[in-house]
Amino acid sequence: MRKLILLLLSLILILSSCELYMDEPEMGDVYAIMVGLDYKNNSQDDLKGTLNDVDELHIVFGKMAESSDSNYFGYTFKQEGVAYTSAVNHSIGTTMVNAYPSIENIEQAIKALVNQTDDNDLILFTYSGHGKDDGTIALGATSYSDAALSPVQEILDYFVDFDIKGRKLIILDTCFSGLSLPENPGSSNTVLGSSIDDWYAKYWENSTYVLPDMYVLTASADTLSYEIDLDPSISADHRHGLFTAGLLKALGWGHPHPNPDTLQIPPAAKESVLTVDSLYGYILDFIEEHPDFNPQWNILKLNETKQHPLVSGGAMDMVLFRF
């Protein structure tokens, strides 16, 4: 009888293990829309690291997809210099989209994903640029004036309203980017009174523990975010957003740059799996290594001005890549 019980328990364990393995979500294609602006065609302060952010994230995410046996479709939207349009046009499915980062072009690019993605795919959206304390970001201008301010909520809505399939990660490297996140006990957000709590309640629902398909990872809370010179010893500096520098390092991309072909399992991965939470933890550690930007925060210092990355999306983690 004892042998029979042991046999049954062993059989149950084997079947359960097989079921857990079979239920792991399939990794599909990777689509990335990456936005960066230097603001040299308008009256905003110029930024020196944003275009580096876009160009190098494009390289690294492509290699991460390749290392995980996924197809990669990356589209960069850059405002560089004094032009108000781009010489580059992206073919996203059957849609041609100009690569100048206006809100209209970004909306068109996201909408073009409707017939391209399925539930197994990973969709990345990154933004490097200016942000304001009202939850807006500064996108491409159409004349020499202030850049066009657009609510982050508007971009988040595109992914929902257009019913974009797949796992979605929104990455924002901008000042006050935490104001794009709602207060939620299942996230690492410490910003109270978010401007888009109603949006969050509508689409994420605080009360549920169902795995969400959209996460937002931001460079800061309700404070400024910073650029960092990764090689101050030379005259031609190489800048990134501090947050994006941490993100790139989490993905295995440092400075001086490695050979992209050597990138395989990134240092932020745990047991050959890269998740939103493992990225977030690595970026926090990276910022703590730079004492000028130390992100220490506690309940007694609500007016703390140090940069503090945040992540939201619920109480559960999301797998980005398996290697």
C-alpha positions in Angstrom: 0.0 0.0 0.0 2.8 2.3 0.9 4.5 1.6 -2.4 1.3 2.4 -4.3 0.9 5.7 -2.5 4.5 6.6 -3.3 3.9 5.6 -6.9 0.8 7.8 -7.2 2.6 10.7 -5.6 5.4 10.4 -8.0 3.0 10.2 -10.9 1.2 13.3 -9.8 4.5 15.2 -9.4 5.6 14.2 -12.9 2.3 15.1 -14.5 2.2 18.4 -12.6 5.7 19.2 -13.7 4.8 18.5 -17.3 1.7 20.6 -17.0 3.6 23.6 -15.5 6.2 23.3 -18.3 3.6 23.1 -21.0 1.7 26.1 -19.6 4.7 28.4 -19.9 3.8 31.1 -22.4 5.4 30.9 -25.8 7.9 33.6 -26.6 6.8 35.3 -29.8 8.2 38.2 -31.8 9.6 41.5 -30.3 8.3 44.8 -31.5 10.0 48.0 -30.3 9.0 51.7 -30.8 11.8 53.9 -29.4 11.5 57.7 -29.1 14.2 60.2 -28.4 14.6 64.0 -28.9 17.5 66.4 -28.6 15.3 69.5 -28.8 17.6 71.5 -31.1 14.7 72.6 -33.3 12.7 74.3 -30.5 13.2 76.4 -27.3 13.4 73.5 -24.9 16.8 72.9 -23.3 18.9 70.6 -25.4 19.6 67.0 -24.2 22.7 65.2 -25.1 22.0 61.6 -24.1 18.5 60.9 -25.5 19.6 59.9 -29.0 22.3 57.6 -27.6 19.5 56.1 -25.5 17.5 55.3 -28.6 20.3 54.0 -30.8 21.8 51.7 -28.2 18.5 50.3 -26.9 17.7 49.5 -30.5 21.0 47.5 -30.7 20.6 45.7 -27.4 16.9 44.8 -27.6 17.6 43.4 -31.1 20.4 41.2 -29.6 18.2 40.1 -26.7 15.5 39.0 -29.1 18.1 37.1 -31.2 19.5 35.4 -28.1 16.0 34.3 -27.1 15.3 33.0 -30.7 12.7 35.7 -31.3 12.3 37.9 -34.4 13.0 41.6 -33.8 11.2 44.5 -35.4 12.6 47.8 -34.1 11.5 51.3 -35.1 13.4 54.5 -33.9 11.6 57.8 -33.8 14.2 60.6 -33.4 14.1 64.4 -33.5 17.7 65.4 -34.2 19.0 68.8 -35.2 16.8 71.5 -36.7 14.5 69.6 -39.0 10.7 69.2 -38.4 10.4 65.9 -40.2 12.6 62.8 -40.8 14.3 61.5 -43.9 13.5 58.0 -42.6 10.1 56.3 -43.1 9.3 53.0 -41.3 7.4 50.2 -42.9 5.3 48.7 -40.1 3.3 46.0 -41.7 1.6 47.7 -44.7 1.7 51.1 -43.1 4.4 53.7 -43.9 5.2 56.0 -40.9 7.5 59.0 -40.9 10.2 58.6 -38.2 9.8 62.1 -36.8 8.5 61.7 -33.2 5.3 63.8 -33.4 2.3 62.5 -31.5 0.5 61.8 -34.8 3.4 59.6 -36.1 3.6 57.7 -32.8 -0.1 57.1 -32.8 0.1 55.8 -36.4 3.0 53.5 -35.5 1.2 52.0 -32.5 -2.0 51.6 -34.6 0.0 49.8 -37.3 0.8 47.1 -34.8 -2.8 46.0 -34.6 -2.5 43.4 -37.4 1.1 42.6 -36.7 1.1 41.3 -33.1 -0.4 38.4 -31.2 -0.7 37.3 -27.6 2.8 35.7 -27.5 4.6 38.9 -28.7 6.5 41.4 -26.6 5.9 45.1 -27.4 8.4 47.7 -26.1 7.8 51.4 -26.1 10.7 53.7 -24.9 10.8 57.4 -24.5 13.9 59.6 -23.7 13.2 63.3 -23.4 11.7 66.1 -21.4 8.8 65.5 -19.1 6.7 67.9 -17.0 5.1 67.6 -13.5 1.6 67.5 -15.1 2.3 64.1 -16.6 3.1 65.3 -20.1 6.1 64.6 -22.3 7.6 66.9 -24.9 7.3 65.4 -28.4 8.3 66.8 -31.8 7.6 70.4 -32.6 6.3 71.6 -35.9 7.9 75.1 -35.7 10.5 76.8 -33.5 8.5 77.0 -30.3 8.0 74.8 -27.3 7.9 71.1 -28.2 4.4 69.7 -28.4 3.3 68.5 -24.9 1.4 65.2 -24.9 0.0 63.3 -21.9 1.6 59.9 -21.3 -2.0 58.8 -20.7 -2.7 59.5 -24.3 0.0 57.0 -25.5 -1.1 54.4 -22.9 -4.6 54.7 -24.2 -3.4 53.9 -27.8 -2.3 50.4 -26.7 -5.6 49.8 -25.1 -8.0 51.5 -27.5 -6.3 49.9 -30.5 -6.4 46.5 -28.7 -2.7 45.8 -29.3 -2.0 42.1 -28.5 0.9 40.8 -26.5 2.9 41.7 -23.4 3.6 45.5 -23.3 6.4 47.3 -21.4 6.4 51.1 -21.5 9.8 52.6 -20.5 10.0 56.3 -19.7 13.3 58.1 -19.1 12.1 61.6 -18.3 11.7 64.0 -15.4 8.6 63.5 -13.3 7.8 60.2 -15.1 6.5 58.7 -11.9 3.5 60.9 -12.3 2.5 58.6 -15.1 2.0 55.9 -12.6 -0.9 55.5 -10.2 -0.7 54.8 -6.5 -1.1 51.1 -6.1 -0.1 48.7 -3.3 0.9 46.1 -5.8 3.6 48.4 -7.4 6.7 50.1 -6.3 5.1 53.5 -6.8 5.4 56.1 -3.9 3.9 59.0 -5.7 0.5 60.1 -4.3 -2.2 61.8 -6.2 -1.3 60.6 -9.7 -2.9 62.5 -12.6 -4.1 59.2 -14.2 -5.6 57.3 -11.3 -8.9 57.1 -13.3 -7.1 55.6 -16.3 -5.4 53.0 -14.1 -8.7 52.1 -12.4 -10.3 51.6 -15.7 -7.7 49.4 -17.4 -5.7 47.7 -14.6 -8.1 47.5 -11.7 -6.4 47.7 -8.3 -8.4 44.9 -6.8 -7.4 42.1 -9.2 -4.3 39.8 -9.2 -4.8 38.7 -12.8 -1.5 39.1 -14.6 -1.7 42.4 -16.5 -0.3 42.6 -20.0 1.0 46.2 -19.7 3.7 47.4 -17.3 5.3 50.9 -17.0 8.9 51.4 -15.9 9.9 55.0 -15.2 13.2 56.8 -14.5 12.0 58.8 -11.5 9.1 59.5 -9.1 7.8 63.1 -8.9 11.3 64.5 -9.3 13.9 65.4 -11.9 15.8 62.7 -13.7 19.4 63.2 -14.9 21.9 62.5 -17.7 25.2 61.0 -16.9 28.6 61.2 -18.8 29.8 57.6 -18.9 33.4 58.7 -19.9 34.3 62.0 -18.4 38.0 61.4 -18.9 37.8 62.2 -22.6 36.8 65.5 -24.3 34.0 64.0 -26.4 31.6 62.9 -23.7 29.2 60.0 -24.1 25.9 60.7 -22.3 22.9 58.7 -21.5 19.9 59.2 -19.2 21.1 57.8 -15.8 18.2 55.5 -15.8 18.8 54.2 -19.3 22.5 53.8 -18.6 21.3 51.4 -15.8 18.9 49.7 -18.1 21.6 49.2 -20.8 24.0 47.7 -18.2 21.2 45.4 -17.0 21.0 44.1 -20.5 24.8 43.6 -20.7 25.7 46.8 -22.6 28.3 49.0 -20.9 30.8 51.6 -21.8 33.1 51.2 -23.6 30.7 49.3 -25.7 31.1 45.5 -26.0 30.8 43.7 -29.3 27.0 43.3 -29.8 27.6 39.7 -31.0 28.9 38.8 -27.5 25.6 39.7 -25.8 23.7 36.6 -24.7 22.2 36.2 -21.2 22.1 39.7 -19.6 23.3 40.2 -16.0 19.8 41.2 -14.8 18.4 37.8 -15.8 17.7 35.2 -13.1 18.0 31.5 -14.0 18.0 32.5 -17.7 14.8 34.5 -17.4 14.6 38.3 -17.7 11.5 39.9 -16.1 10.3 43.5 -15.4 11.1 43.1 -11.8 14.7 41.8 -12.4 15.3 44.8 -14.6 13.9 47.2 -12.0 16.1 45.8 -9.2 19.2 46.0 -11.3 18.5 49.6 -12.3 18.0 50.5 -8.6 21.3 49.0 -7.7 23.0 50.9 -10.6 21.7 54.2 -9.5 22.7 53.6 -5.9 26.3 53.2 -7.2 26.2 56.9 -8.2 26.0 58.9 -4.9 25.2 62.2 -6.6 21.9 60.7 -7.7 21.3 58.4 -4.7 17.6 57.5 -4.8 17.0 57.1 -1.0 13.4 57.7 0.0 11.3 57.2 3.1 8.0 58.2 4.5 9.5 61.0 6.5 11.0 62.7 3.4 8.1 63.2 1.1 9.8 66.2 -0.5 13.0 64.2 -1.3 14.4 65.4 -4.6 16.7 62.4 -5.5 15.9 60.3 -8.5 14.0 57.2 -7.7 12.9 54.7 -10.5 9.4 53.2 -10.3 7.5 50.3 -11.8 3.8 49.6 -12.0 1.6 46.9 -13.4 0.2 45.0 -10.5 1.4 42.6 -7.9 2.7 40.0 -10.4 5.9 40.1 -12.5 6.1 39.7 -16.3 8.5 37.7 -18.3 10.3 39.6 -21.1 12.8 37.1 -22.5 13.9 33.5 -21.9 17.4 32.5 -22.9 
